[in-house]
Amino acid sequence: MKALIDTNVVLDILLHRQPWYDNSAMIFGLADENLIKGYIYQALDLDWNDFEDSVQYIVGESFSADYIITRNTQDFSSSSIPAVTPEQYINIINN
């Protein structure tokens, strides 16, 4: 399964933001275990000055995601890709 990991989920991990850290870290764990392909890692490898530009580049170049994982699902209300929170995504894959 392919998933676009929104930058707010990455920042939850990097900044240990509560109460979102645990679920966001689980998403990265799924990508580390190759259970999902999280394209955000490619953006980190670009080593560009602007992280968000890196993400936009990779997303534009890459794929058709099955889900967008974000805490701000309303930001993607016009998207053709379903936007779900980390908690919702974990529930989806566990069912």
Backbone bond lengths (Angstrom), bond angles and torsions (degrees), N, CA, C in turn:
res aa  C-N    CA-C-N  psi(-1)  N-CA   C-N-CA  omega(-1)  CA-C   N-CA-C  phi
1 M - - - 1.448 - - 1.519 108.77 -
2 K 1.317 116.93 140.08 1.465 122.27 177.59 1.522 109.43 -101.10
3 A 1.320 116.79 141.89 1.456 120.98 179.16 1.513 109.50 -143.56
4 L 1.310 115.61 133.49 1.457 120.62 171.77 1.520 106.80 -87.44
5 I 1.309 116.97 124.27 1.458 121.41 -179.57 1.519 108.01 -100.06
6 D 1.315 116.20 113.73 1.454 121.89 -176.77 1.524 110.30 -66.66
7 T 1.323 115.79 151.66 1.464 120.08 -176.98 1.522 112.46 -61.19
8 N 1.341 118.22 -28.32 1.469 117.54 179.67 1.521 111.39 -65.69
9 V 1.329 118.11 -29.82 1.463 121.66 176.45 1.533 109.80 -69.76
10 V 1.327 116.76 -40.87 1.463 121.01 176.74 1.525 110.17 -62.45
11 L 1.313 116.63 -45.28 1.460 120.48 -179.80 1.525 112.02 -65.00
12 D 1.341 117.41 -33.29 1.463 119.97 175.39 1.522 110.26 -56.44
13 I 1.332 116.19 -38.64 1.461 120.62 -179.10 1.527 110.52 -76.01
14 L 1.321 116.38 -50.70 1.462 120.30 -176.41 1.522 112.69 -61.06
15 L 1.329 116.14 -34.80 1.468 120.70 -176.62 1.534 112.90 -102.20
16 H 1.323 116.72 4.81 1.476 122.24 -177.69 1.528 110.92 49.26
17 R 1.334 115.80 46.42 1.461 119.76 -178.74 1.527 109.96 -74.89
18 Q 1.305 115.10 129.52 1.460 121.85 178.99 1.525 108.93 -102.67
19 P 1.289 119.29 146.59 1.457 127.90 9.32 1.530 113.52 -94.91
20 W 1.319 118.68 18.55 1.463 122.71 -170.38 1.518 114.27 -91.73
21 Y 1.311 117.73 -15.01 1.462 121.14 -172.07 1.530 113.07 -54.57
22 D 1.311 117.89 -50.78 1.464 120.75 -173.27 1.527 112.89 -59.01
23 N 1.325 117.12 -48.77 1.464 119.38 -179.91 1.525 112.10 -67.78
24 S 1.318 116.78 -38.38 1.467 119.53 178.28 1.522 110.52 -65.18
25 A 1.338 117.02 -40.11 1.463 120.92 177.47 1.529 110.81 -63.78
26 M 1.332 117.21 -35.42 1.465 120.35 177.36 1.525 110.74 -62.54
27 I 1.336 116.70 -38.11 1.464 120.57 178.30 1.520 109.58 -61.74
28 F 1.320 117.70 -45.61 1.465 120.35 178.63 1.518 111.39 -64.94
29 G 1.328 116.67 -34.04 1.454 120.34 175.74 1.522 111.69 -62.28
30 L 1.325 116.66 -39.67 1.467 120.48 177.26 1.525 110.86 -62.28
31 A 1.318 116.36 -39.39 1.463 120.22 178.15 1.531 110.48 -69.57
32 D 1.321 116.92 -40.50 1.474 120.53 177.67 1.518 111.76 -60.75
33 E 1.325 115.92 -34.97 1.463 121.04 -179.43 1.531 112.53 -87.35
34 N 1.341 116.33 6.25 1.459 123.04 -179.22 1.522 113.24 59.24
35 L 1.335 117.01 28.03 1.457 120.78 174.64 1.519 110.66 -82.90
36 I 1.319 115.26 -26.59 1.463 121.61 168.82 1.517 106.43 -133.74
37 K 1.324 115.91 157.49 1.457 119.85 175.32 1.517 107.01 -102.88
38 G 1.304 116.13 105.29 1.455 122.44 -178.92 1.517 109.79 -96.31
39 Y 1.293 117.06 109.60 1.459 121.40 -173.08 1.517 113.81 -73.02
40 I 1.315 117.95 -9.04 1.455 120.21 179.80 1.534 110.20 -60.32
41 Y 1.361 118.67 -29.91 1.463 120.04 -178.75 1.508 111.52 -61.94
42 Q 1.326 118.54 -34.99 1.462 120.76 178.07 1.520 110.89 -64.31
43 A 1.321 117.52 -37.31 1.463 120.51 178.56 1.524 110.61 -65.48
44 L 1.321 117.61 -37.30 1.466 120.65 177.89 1.524 111.10 -64.81
45 D 1.317 116.75 -33.87 1.465 121.41 -179.05 1.526 113.25 -71.90
46 L 1.333 117.65 -18.97 1.464 119.82 -178.93 1.523 112.49 -67.47
47 D 1.318 117.48 -27.83 1.456 122.52 179.58 1.526 112.38 57.50
48 W 1.333 115.37 38.90 1.463 120.19 175.27 1.520 109.10 -81.04
49 N 1.328 116.80 161.41 1.465 121.15 178.88 1.518 112.43 -66.96
50 D 1.329 117.47 -35.87 1.459 121.75 -177.27 1.524 109.20 -108.80
51 F 1.317 115.73 107.76 1.454 121.18 -176.57 1.533 111.79 -59.06
52 E 1.319 116.97 -42.94 1.464 119.16 -179.51 1.528 111.63 -62.72
53 D 1.308 118.14 -36.01 1.466 120.24 174.77 1.523 110.70 -63.33
54 S 1.318 116.96 -38.32 1.468 120.83 176.97 1.524 110.80 -61.08
55 V 1.316 115.64 -44.57 1.464 120.20 179.51 1.529 110.31 -62.64
56 Q 1.304 116.98 -47.00 1.464 120.28 -179.62 1.526 110.89 -59.78
57 Y 1.297 117.14 -40.96 1.458 121.02 179.83 1.532 110.99 -62.57
58 I 1.323 116.40 -50.33 1.458 120.67 -178.82 1.524 111.01 -61.80
59 V 1.311 116.78 -44.94 1.461 120.14 -179.99 1.521 110.70 -62.92
60 G 1.307 116.90 -45.29 1.464 120.43 179.21 1.515 113.08 -61.91
61 E 1.301 117.01 -30.04 1.458 122.96 -176.73 1.530 112.78 -88.83
62 S 1.292 117.51 -19.01 1.452 120.54 -161.02 1.525 119.12 -94.67
63 F 1.326 118.36 -79.35 1.456 120.03 -155.79 1.517 114.50 -153.71
64 S 1.295 112.41 176.20 1.467 121.28 170.37 1.527 107.25 -106.27
65 A 1.312 116.17 106.17 1.472 120.88 -176.04 1.521 111.02 -74.26
66 D 1.324 115.63 150.02 1.465 121.27 172.57 1.527 110.56 -78.98
67 Y 1.314 116.59 -33.87 1.463 122.62 179.95 1.520 109.62 -145.48
68 I 1.323 115.38 155.43 1.464 122.85 165.35 1.518 105.25 -109.80
69 I 1.316 116.49 122.27 1.457 121.31 -179.50 1.518 107.87 -98.27
70 T 1.317 116.07 118.17 1.458 121.64 -173.70 1.524 109.50 -155.46
71 R 1.313 116.42 157.43 1.463 119.44 170.17 1.513 110.46 -87.60
72 N 1.317 117.11 -12.63 1.465 122.03 -177.84 1.519 110.41 -111.34
73 T 1.318 116.18 66.13 1.464 119.92 -176.97 1.517 112.17 -59.92
74 Q 1.330 117.53 -31.14 1.467 120.56 -179.56 1.531 111.44 -63.49
75 D 1.330 117.77 -24.84 1.462 120.64 178.15 1.524 111.77 -67.27
76 F 1.317 117.03 -16.57 1.457 121.84 -177.47 1.522 112.08 -115.87
77 S 1.325 116.37 25.16 1.469 120.24 -175.64 1.525 112.68 -64.26
78 S 1.311 119.00 -24.97 1.463 122.19 178.45 1.522 112.81 -92.03
79 S 1.305 116.93 -1.76 1.460 121.76 -176.39 1.520 111.08 -75.34
80 S 1.317 115.59 145.81 1.463 120.18 173.59 1.528 111.14 -80.77
81 I 1.316 117.08 -10.40 1.464 122.64 177.41 1.532 107.66 -96.17
82 P 1.328 118.21 126.74 1.464 119.87 179.53 1.528 111.24 -60.33
83 A 1.309 116.21 132.73 1.464 122.11 176.75 1.523 108.15 -102.79
84 V 1.331 115.93 128.68 1.459 121.89 -179.54 1.518 109.52 -134.27
85 T 1.318 115.58 156.28 1.457 120.51 175.81 1.524 108.50 -77.96
86 P 1.344 117.90 163.93 1.463 119.29 175.11 1.536 112.08 -55.31
87 E 1.324 116.67 -42.53 1.466 120.13 179.52 1.529 111.12 -61.70
88 Q 1.343 117.46 -44.37 1.467 120.62 178.81 1.527 110.88 -62.31
89 Y 1.317 116.89 -40.79 1.458 120.46 -179.55 1.530 111.43 -64.47
90 I 1.314 116.40 -42.46 1.462 120.50 177.19 1.524 109.94 -59.81
91 N 1.329 117.08 -41.60 1.462 120.54 177.62 1.523 111.31 -64.30
92 I 1.341 117.83 -38.57 1.459 122.10 179.08 1.523 110.33 -61.79
93 I 1.315 117.28 -48.10 1.468 118.88 -175.66 1.528 112.22 -75.20
94 N 1.320 117.56 -20.70 1.452 120.06 177.31 1.524 113.11 -81.85
95 N 1.321 117.34 -12.95 1.466 121.10 179.63 1.503 111.87 -96.69
